[in-house]
Amino acid sequence: MKHNARCWTPLAAVLAIVMSLLSGCAMGSSEPRVGACPPVVEYDRAEQADMAAEIEALPEGAVLVRMLSDYAVLREQARAGR
């Protein structure tokens, strides 16, 4: 054994610990997952106009309006996940 081998022992131990901690962060695949986000259904302008008219016909404070707002957020999140 060389005379400076003991100087490298703590450094090697620290490097081994750091590498094991960093490898724990890389457990997932770096490849994008196919099908991870659901497909977003596209609606044509006529369907959108019909929906807008139906929403306007709803009574003030209808719960359905809030639910549709939540649905819009989910659609944006699905688009971002592509």
Buried (B, 14 or more C-beta within 10 A) or exposed (E): EEEEEEEEEEEEEEEEEEEEEEEEEEEEEEEEEEEEBEEBEEEEEEEEEEEEEEEEEEEEEEEEEEEEEEEEEEBEEBEEEE
